[in-house]
Amino acid sequence: MLSTLPICLAVDAFAPIVANANGIAEMCELGEEYKSRTEALENAGSQTSSIGRGFAIGAAAFVSFSLYGAFLTRAGAFSNKHAIDIVNVNVPFIFGGLLVGAMLPYAFSAFTIKSVGNASVNLFNEVKAQFEAKPEIKLGRERPNSVRAITIAAQTALTELCFPAFVCLGIPFLIGVLFGPLAIAGLLPGILISGLSMAISNTNASGAWNQAKRFVESGQYAHTLDSVAKKRLSNETVGDPLKDSSGPSITVLIKLAAVFSLVFAKFFDSTSFLQCIFSPRSNGC
């Protein structure tokens, strides 16, 4: 994977470059001749960006798997009361951790998509208010307040990160404190398996929707434009958050949960309240 890293970085950087070129050509009103060329490059760039995202997803899976092995080695190294040599799904704590871990990527993805929707609504209201207050903006006779729009986007992004951050850090911490390392030994594989498949699905599906939208806009299917206009718009509205927000950020969930659990392995090993209740004969309880 490391040998292909330069190629992945190159093709991933190609996408924003051609997207900016297309935006500049459109803003400068260079004409259809230039716009058709930049749009063709942007179509290709949207596909190459999937390569970089796929590499990031695969790398996150390998990193999480390695950290999981380190957690199993480290979890019982302090008190020897929860030595995890074999992960047995028949153990209730491990099986319960698997169930919770498999659900976390879905909750995380829902929070990120909802955050994108909230930020979009806030930006829409700001743009609408500026157009109503200053109609000359539409004619290009007056400059809009871009700083205000950027501030709203930044503030909304920071405030909306609270719930996804709690899913990444808060839930593994609570489960580790209450149920101990055995529950974390089931939680991390659940996050990895469910999150990996979900990240790949979100990235590929949104890429296909994006390309379908571009085919319609290119004019090759002009006779069907009216019938699919609403579907095209809905695909773009749902597909972009999946491709740019939900899909790539699931890799953060996979890696961050593993790193956080490894760092607090000693703490989980010494403060397993419910495990001491259910297993009072364990050492240290």
C-alpha positions as CSV (number, residue, x, y, z in Angstrom):
1,M,0.0,0.0,0.0
2,L,2.8,2.4,0.8
3,S,4.3,1.8,-2.7
4,T,1.2,3.1,-4.3
5,L,0.9,6.1,-2.0
6,P,2.4,8.7,-4.4
7,I,0.1,7.6,-7.2
8,C,-3.0,7.8,-4.9
9,L,-2.0,11.3,-3.7
10,A,-1.4,12.5,-7.3
11,V,-4.8,11.3,-8.6
12,D,-6.5,12.5,-5.5
13,A,-5.0,16.0,-5.9
14,F,-6.1,16.1,-9.5
15,A,-9.8,16.3,-8.6
16,P,-9.8,19.7,-6.7
17,I,-7.5,21.2,-9.3
18,V,-9.7,20.5,-12.3
19,A,-12.8,21.4,-10.2
20,N,-11.4,24.8,-9.4
21,A,-10.4,25.3,-13.1
22,N,-14.0,24.6,-14.1
23,G,-15.3,27.0,-11.5
24,I,-12.9,29.7,-12.7
25,A,-13.8,29.2,-16.3
26,E,-17.5,29.5,-15.4
27,M,-17.1,32.6,-13.3
28,C,-15.0,34.3,-16.0
29,E,-17.6,33.4,-18.7
30,L,-15.0,32.0,-21.1
31,G,-17.6,30.3,-23.3
32,E,-18.8,26.9,-24.1
33,E,-15.6,25.8,-25.8
34,Y,-13.5,26.2,-22.6
35,K,-16.3,25.1,-20.3
36,S,-16.8,21.8,-22.2
37,R,-13.2,21.0,-21.8
38,T,-13.0,21.9,-18.1
39,E,-16.2,19.9,-17.4
40,A,-14.7,16.9,-19.1
41,L,-11.7,17.2,-16.8
42,E,-13.9,17.6,-13.8
43,N,-15.8,14.5,-14.7
44,A,-12.6,12.6,-14.8
45,G,-11.4,14.2,-11.6
46,S,-14.5,13.1,-9.7
47,Q,-13.6,9.5,-10.6
48,T,-9.9,9.8,-9.6
49,S,-10.9,11.2,-6.3
50,S,-12.6,7.9,-5.5
51,I,-9.1,6.2,-5.7
52,G,-7.8,8.4,-3.0
53,R,-10.8,7.8,-0.8
54,G,-10.5,4.0,-1.4
55,F,-6.9,4.1,-0.4
56,A,-7.8,6.0,2.8
57,I,-10.5,3.5,3.7
58,G,-8.1,0.6,3.2
59,A,-5.4,2.2,5.2
60,A,-7.8,2.9,8.0
61,A,-8.8,-0.7,8.1
62,F,-5.2,-1.9,8.3
63,V,-4.4,0.6,11.0
64,S,-7.4,-0.2,13.0
65,F,-6.7,-4.0,12.8
66,S,-3.1,-3.4,14.0
67,L,-4.2,-1.2,16.9
68,Y,-6.8,-3.9,17.8
69,G,-4.0,-6.4,18.1
70,A,-2.1,-4.0,20.3
71,F,-5.2,-3.5,22.5
72,L,-5.7,-7.2,23.0
73,T,-2.0,-7.5,24.1
74,R,-2.2,-4.5,26.3
75,A,-5.6,-4.9,27.9
76,G,-4.7,-7.7,30.4
77,A,-1.1,-6.7,30.9
78,F,-1.7,-4.7,34.1
79,S,-3.8,-6.7,36.5
80,N,-4.0,-10.1,34.7
81,K,-7.7,-10.2,35.5
82,H,-9.0,-9.7,31.9
83,A,-6.3,-11.4,29.8
84,I,-7.7,-11.5,26.2
85,D,-6.0,-14.4,24.4
86,I,-9.0,-15.5,22.3
87,V,-11.9,-13.3,21.3
88,N,-14.9,-15.6,21.8
89,V,-18.2,-14.3,20.6
90,N,-20.0,-16.6,23.1
91,V,-18.9,-14.3,25.9
92,P,-21.8,-11.9,26.6
93,F,-19.6,-8.8,26.9
94,I,-17.9,-9.4,23.6
95,F,-21.1,-10.2,21.7
96,G,-22.8,-7.1,23.2
97,G,-19.8,-5.0,22.1
98,L,-20.0,-6.4,18.6
99,L,-23.7,-5.3,18.4
100,V,-23.0,-1.8,19.6
101,G,-19.9,-1.4,17.5
102,A,-21.8,-2.5,14.3
103,M,-24.4,0.3,15.0
104,L,-22.0,3.1,15.7
105,P,-21.0,3.8,12.0
106,Y,-24.7,4.2,11.1
107,A,-25.3,6.7,14.0
108,F,-22.1,8.5,13.1
109,S,-23.0,8.7,9.4
110,A,-26.5,10.0,10.3
111,F,-25.1,12.8,12.5
112,T,-22.6,13.9,9.8
113,I,-25.3,14.0,7.0
114,K,-27.6,15.9,9.3
115,S,-24.8,18.4,10.1
116,V,-24.3,19.0,6.4
117,G,-28.1,19.6,6.0
118,N,-28.1,22.1,8.9
119,A,-25.1,24.0,7.5
120,S,-26.7,24.1,4.1
121,V,-30.0,25.5,5.5
122,N,-28.1,28.2,7.5
123,L,-26.1,29.2,4.4
124,F,-29.2,29.3,2.2
125,N,-31.0,31.6,4.7
126,E,-28.0,33.9,4.8
127,V,-27.8,34.1,1.0
128,K,-31.5,34.7,0.7
129,A,-31.4,37.5,3.4
130,Q,-28.5,39.2,1.5
131,F,-30.4,39.0,-1.8
132,E,-33.5,40.5,-0.2
133,A,-31.6,43.2,1.5
134,K,-29.4,44.1,-1.5
135,P,-31.0,43.2,-4.8
136,E,-28.1,44.7,-6.7
137,I,-26.0,41.7,-5.8
138,K,-27.8,39.6,-8.4
139,L,-26.8,42.2,-11.1
140,G,-23.2,42.3,-10.0
141,R,-23.4,46.0,-9.0
142,E,-22.8,45.3,-5.3
143,R,-20.5,42.8,-3.6
144,P,-22.0,40.2,-1.2
145,N,-20.8,39.8,2.4
146,S,-18.8,36.6,1.8
147,V,-17.2,36.8,5.2
148,R,-20.5,36.3,6.8
149,A,-21.2,33.2,4.8
150,I,-17.8,31.8,5.6
151,T,-18.3,32.5,9.3
152,I,-21.6,30.7,9.4
153,A,-20.1,27.7,7.6
154,A,-17.2,27.5,10.0
155,Q,-19.3,28.0,13.2
156,T,-21.9,25.4,12.1
157,A,-19.2,22.9,11.2
158,L,-17.6,23.2,14.7
159,T,-20.8,23.1,16.6
160,E,-22.3,20.2,14.7
161,L,-19.2,18.1,15.5
162,C,-20.3,17.6,19.1
163,F,-22.5,14.5,18.4
164,P,-20.1,12.8,16.0
165,A,-17.3,13.3,18.5
166,F,-19.4,11.8,21.2
167,V,-20.0,8.7,19.1
168,C,-16.2,8.4,18.4
169,L,-15.0,9.0,21.9
170,G,-17.8,9.1,24.4
171,I,-19.5,5.8,23.7
172,P,-16.2,3.7,23.7
173,F,-15.2,5.4,26.9
174,L,-18.5,4.6,28.6
175,I,-18.5,1.0,27.4
176,G,-15.0,0.5,28.6
177,V,-15.6,2.0,32.0
178,L,-18.8,0.1,32.6
179,F,-18.1,-3.3,31.0
180,G,-14.3,-3.4,30.8
181,P,-11.8,-4.5,28.1
182,L,-13.9,-7.5,27.1
183,A,-16.6,-5.2,25.7
184,I,-14.1,-3.1,23.9
185,A,-12.7,-6.3,22.4
186,G,-16.1,-6.8,20.7
187,L,-16.8,-3.1,20.1
188,L,-13.7,-2.4,17.9
189,P,-14.3,-5.3,15.4
190,G,-17.9,-4.3,15.1
191,I,-16.9,-0.7,14.2
192,L,-14.3,-2.0,11.8
193,I,-16.4,-4.5,9.9
194,S,-19.6,-2.3,9.7
195,G,-17.7,1.0,9.1
196,L,-15.5,-0.5,6.4
197,S,-18.4,-1.8,4.3
198,M,-20.4,1.4,4.9
199,A,-17.6,3.7,3.9
200,I,-17.0,1.8,0.6
201,S,-20.8,1.8,-0.1
202,N,-21.2,5.5,0.5
203,T,-18.2,6.4,-1.6
204,N,-19.1,4.2,-4.6
205,A,-22.8,4.9,-4.6
206,S,-22.4,8.7,-4.4
207,G,-19.8,8.6,-7.1
208,A,-22.2,6.7,-9.4
209,W,-25.0,9.3,-8.6
210,N,-22.6,12.1,-9.3
211,Q,-21.6,10.7,-12.7
212,A,-25.3,10.1,-13.6
213,K,-26.0,13.8,-12.9
214,R,-23.1,14.9,-15.1
215,F,-24.3,12.7,-18.0
216,V,-27.7,14.3,-17.8
217,E,-26.2,17.8,-17.6
218,S,-23.9,17.1,-20.6
219,G,-26.8,17.2,-23.0
220,Q,-26.4,13.6,-24.2
221,Y,-29.8,12.8,-22.6
222,A,-31.6,16.1,-23.3
223,H,-34.8,14.3,-24.2
224,T,-35.1,12.9,-20.7
225,L,-33.9,16.0,-18.8
226,D,-37.3,17.1,-17.7
227,S,-38.3,13.7,-16.3
228,V,-35.1,13.2,-14.3
229,A,-34.4,16.8,-13.2
230,K,-35.9,16.3,-9.8
231,K,-34.2,12.9,-9.3
232,R,-30.9,14.4,-10.5
233,L,-31.2,17.2,-7.9
234,S,-32.0,14.8,-5.1
235,N,-29.2,12.4,-6.0
236,E,-26.7,15.4,-5.9
237,T,-28.2,16.6,-2.6
238,V,-27.8,13.1,-0.9
239,G,-24.8,11.9,-2.8
240,D,-22.4,14.8,-2.1
241,P,-22.7,14.5,1.7
242,L,-22.2,10.7,1.4
243,K,-19.1,11.2,-0.8
244,D,-17.5,14.2,0.8
245,S,-18.6,14.0,4.5
246,S,-20.0,10.7,5.6
247,G,-17.9,8.2,3.7
248,P,-14.4,9.6,4.4
249,S,-15.2,10.5,8.0
250,I,-16.1,6.9,8.8
251,T,-12.4,6.2,8.5
252,V,-11.8,8.7,11.3
253,L,-14.3,6.8,13.5
254,I,-12.6,3.5,12.8
255,K,-9.1,4.8,13.6
256,L,-10.0,7.1,16.5
257,A,-12.0,4.5,18.4
258,A,-9.1,2.1,18.1
259,V,-6.5,4.7,19.2
260,F,-8.7,5.9,22.1
261,S,-9.3,2.4,23.4
262,L,-5.6,1.5,23.2
263,V,-4.7,4.7,25.2
264,F,-7.2,4.0,27.9
265,A,-6.7,0.2,28.1
266,K,-5.1,0.4,31.5
267,F,-8.0,2.6,32.8
268,F,-10.6,0.2,31.4
269,D,-8.7,-2.7,33.0
270,S,-8.8,-1.2,36.5
271,T,-12.4,0.3,36.5
272,S,-14.8,-2.3,35.2
273,F,-17.8,-1.7,37.4
274,L,-20.4,-3.8,35.8
275,Q,-18.0,-6.6,35.1
276,C,-17.1,-6.8,38.8
277,I,-20.9,-7.0,39.6
278,F,-21.5,-9.8,37.1
279,S,-18.2,-11.6,37.9
280,P,-17.4,-10.8,41.6
281,R,-14.8,-13.6,41.7
282,S,-12.5,-11.7,39.3
283,N,-9.2,-10.6,40.7
284,G,-9.2,-7.0,41.8
285,C,-13.0,-6.7,42.3
